[in-house]
Amino acid sequence: MRLRGLACAAAGLSLLLAVGCTGGGDEGARETPSASPSPRTTTASPSPSPVDPVSIQALIQRDHRGSDLRLGTVLARTAAYTSYAVTYESDGLTISGLMNIPSGKGPFPALVLAHGYIDPAVYTTGRGLAREQDLLAREGYVVLHTDYRNHARSDDDPDNDVNLRLGYTSDVIGAVLALRGSGRPEIDGDRIGLLGRSMGGGVVYNTLVVAPGLVDAAVVFAPVSGRPQDNIDRFQRGEGDPIAAEIDTAHGTPEQDPQFWRNVSPLTFVDRATEPLLIHHGTADDTCPLAWSKRTVAAFEAAGKDVELRQYRGEGHTFGPQWPDAMEATTAFFEKHLR
């Protein structure tokens, strides 16, 4: 177990975590898994009816593109890694981000990091997972932290919010494809994992069901609900965000159109997932309730998937005292599945 970066990461870095997840819901509810094609395909079976363009099904059918990974300004140099501002192309949009490349001889396995909610008006490149970016690069991983569309220097997608932010899933898939096709000698495109927290945890769930076989393993911290209506109720409708009314107008409420809401939930398609998933969640998380992760685990287990939930007694949403323990488990998990 290699944890040479843990002490440094825990000691000096400020916490820049995204707390704007989504959702709250009753623990007992469970989505019904869909009938899907074989696990390692990303092409949906023919459907007798048109697929709503705002749906997991539409993402499954899309020919996702990710390319043209470009290194820009050097943001920081340490003895362990160099940090760069980067851009890449994702489904026709230019997406910005931050990438840490370890020192020494590669190729190194890579991780794509999906941050939680931070208001795009104040977001800056790489903000949200600073501790994880540092530690994982010190552990010998190329770390690509995507900004997502509408953030930092990324291109705009004006419909992304009303379309339940499904564009972020395309941006994560594009990041993986851009890493894999970069041709850079530092990057081992055959060994790639995902890490997301809060809202980014939901993005990871989507990615696992939309593109099975894309990565080798995934880890999420304090994730949102696998049911988007929970997230909207808690963080948008519950906080008076006018986007909730726009969503209702565009797509109908869960009561008006339950089929739409089933089709935007990754839990409905959990039988498609093929990669091992590790979930970290604090028992005192009052932003994204632990019950959400328990329901997600139940759905994955019912579909026979490789999933583990680690609970941290008394830990809140942002992970404080037990963050080193959670990261030790995370690096061991990636060591097992990516090395």
N, C-alpha and C positions, 0 to 999 in steps of 0.2 A: 504494500500500500504506500503510494508516494504522496506525502502531504507537505512537501517542503515549502509550498506557498501559503499555507493556512495561517501561520502566525503573523506573517506580514499583512495578509489581507484583513485579518480580524483586527489588527492593531491600528491601522492608520486611515482607512478609507471611510469617507462619509457615506451615509445611507441615502441612496437616491432611488427610492422604490415607488412604484406606482400602486396607488390604493384604489383607483377607480375601476373596480371590477364591474361585475354585473350581478345581479340576481339574488333572490332569496326564495326558498321554496320549501315545501313540506318534505320531510325526509323519506316518507314511505313511498312516494311516487316513483315509478320506473317506466322508462320508455320501452316500447316493444321493438326489438331488433328487426331490421328489415331483412328480406331475402336478398342476398347479394351475390355477385359473381365470385369466383375463386379468389382467395385472399391476396394474391400477389398481382392483381390487375387493377388498374385505375379507370377502366372503361365500364360504364354501367350497362346492364342488360337493356335491350330495347324495351321501351315503355309504350303502352297503347295510348297514353295521353301526353300532351306537351309538358315539358319540364319547366317549372317556374325558374326564371333566370336568377332569382334570389332564393337559393336553396343549396343544401349540401349536394343534392343530385346534380345541379348545374356545375358545381365545382368539380365533381367526379368526372363529368363528361368533357370538361374543358381540356384543351391541349395546353398545359402550362408551359411557360417559357421563362428561363432565367439564364442570363448570360452577361458578358462584358463587364466582369468584375475589374474595377479600376482602383488602384491605390493612389491616394492623394497626399495631402499634407501629413507630415509626421506630427502626431499629437503628443507623444511622450516616448522616451527611451529609458529602459531600465536594463539591468544586467540580465534579466530573465526574458524580456520580450521588447518588441517595438510596436507601438500603437499608431495606427493610420486612420485618417478619414477615408472612407471608401464610397463608391457608388456601384450599383449594378442595375441591370435591366430586368424588370419583372412584368410580364404580360403587357409590354408596350409602355410601361412607366419607368422612369428613372428613380430608384430608391437609394437614399443615402444611409450611411451607417458608420460603424466603427469596427476595426479589425485589429486584434492583437496577434502578432506572429512570434512564436517563441524563438529565442536565440538557439544557435546550434544547427546541426544537420537534420533536415527533414527527410522524407515527408512526415508531417505530423497529422494525427487525426483531428477532425474539426467539429466544432459545435456551433449551431445557430441559436442565438439567444433572442427570446421574444419577451419584450418588457410589458409591464402592466400599464394601466391607464395613467397618463399624464396629459393634462390639457395641452393640445398641440400649440396653443398660443404661447406657452412658456417653455415647451420642450426644446431641448438642445441635443445635438448628436451624441448618442451613446448613453444618454441619461436613463437611469432606471435600474441597472444591474451592475453598478460599479464594482462592488465587492466580488461578485462572481466573475466578471471579466478579468479581474486581476488574478484571482486565485487559480482559475482554470488555465490561464496562459502560463502561469508559473508551474502548473502541473504538466505542461507539455502539449496543450491543445491550441490549435488555431481557433480563435474565438471571433465569430462574426455576429455583432449585435446590430440587428436591423432596426432602423428608425420607423419603419412602416410608411406607407403613403400618407400624405397630408402632414408629415412631421419633418421638422428641420429643413433639409435641402431637397427633400423628396418632391416628386410631382404631386399635384393635387388630383383628388378624385371627389368631386362635390357630392356625389350620391352615396358615399361610403357609410356615413352615419345612419341614414334612413334605411340603408340596405344591411343593417345589423353588423357593420364592420367586417363583413366576410372578405373584403379586399385584403385584410391583414393576413388571412390564411394564404392567399395567392402570393403575398410578399415573402412569407416564410418559405413556401415551396420554391419560389424563385431564387431565394438566397441559397438554398441547398443546391439547386441546379447550377447556379452561377459558380459556387465553390467547386462543384464536380467538374465543370467544363472550363475552369480557368486556365488549366495548363501550368499553373504555378508549381514549381518543384517543392515548395514548402508544404503543400496541401495534399493529403491523401484522400482523394475523392471517393474511395471505397470504404472509408470509416468516418461516418458523420452521425452526430446525435443532435437532439433538440433539448433545450431547457427554457421553460417559460414560467413566469410568475403572475399571479392574479389574473388580469385579463389575458395576459400572454399564455396562461395555462389553458384557457379556452381555445386560443389559437392553436396550441399544440394538439388538443383533442381533435379539432377539425382536421389538422394536417394528417394525423394518424389514420383517420377514416377516409379522407379524400385520396390520399396517395400512399396506400400500404406498400411497403418495400422501399420507400424513398430513403429512409434513414435506418439506423441500426438499433436505436434505443431512445427513450425520452424520459425527462424528469420535469415535474412541475411543483411549484411552491405555492401554497395558499391559493389554489385556483378558484375561478368563478364556477358557477353552476354549469353543468352540461345542457341545461335547458335555458335558452336565451330569454324566455319570458320571465324567468326568475331574476335575471340580471337587470332587465329593463324595469321591472317592478321595483327593485331595491335601489338602483342607482340613478335611474332616469325619471321614471314616473314618480318614485318615492321622493325625489329631490326637486320635483317641479321643473325638470328639464323639458323645454318645448319640443325637443326631438321625439319624445314619447308620443305626442299627439300626431306628429308627422308619420311616425311608424304605423300608428293605428289607422290613419287615413290611407296610407299606401298599401298596407298588407292585411288590415283587419286585426282585431284583438284575438287572443287565444280562444275566446268564447265564440267569436264570429267565424273564425277560420282555423279550427284546430289542426287541419291537415297541413296548412302552411307552417304552423309552428312545430309540428312533428318533423317536417322536412328541413328545418334549419337547425335541428338539434343533432349533435354528433352521436348522442346516445341512441338515436334511432338506427344508426348505421354502424354500431360498434362491432358487429360481426365481421366487418371488413378489416379491422385493425389486425396487424400481424407483429408489431414490435413490442418488446417489454416496456412497461410503464411503471415509474416510481413516483408516488405522490407524497409530498411532505405537507402536513397541515397541523397548525397549533390548536389546542383545545379551547383557547381563549380568544380565538380570532372573531372579532365582532364586525369585521368588514365582509369577509366571505365565510359564512358559517361552515363548520366542520361537516355538518349534515350533507352539504352538497357533495363533498368528496366521498362520503360514505355511499351516497346514492350512485355516484359514478363508478365506484369500485364494484358495487353490486351488479351494475349493468355489464361491466367488463367480465366479471367472474361468471355471470350467467351465460355469457357467450363463450366461456372457456378460454379467456385471454390471460396473458401473463401480466398481472398487475399487483402492486404492493402499496399499501397505505401505511405510512409511518406517522404516528400521532405524537405530538410534543406537548406534554402537560404544562399548562400555564402560559404557553407561548402565544403571542399575538400575531397579527397579520404580517408585520414586517420582519419577524424573526430577529430576536436579540441574543440573549445568552446561549440559546441552543443552536444558533446558526452554525458554529464550527462543527457540531455533531452532525447536523443535517448535510453539510458540505462534505464531511468525511464519508458519509453514506453515499452521497452523490458521486464523488470521485471513484469510490469502490465500484459503484454500479457501472459507470462508464468504462472503468478499467476492465471490467468483466466482459462487457458487450462490444467495445470498440477496439480493444488492443489485440 
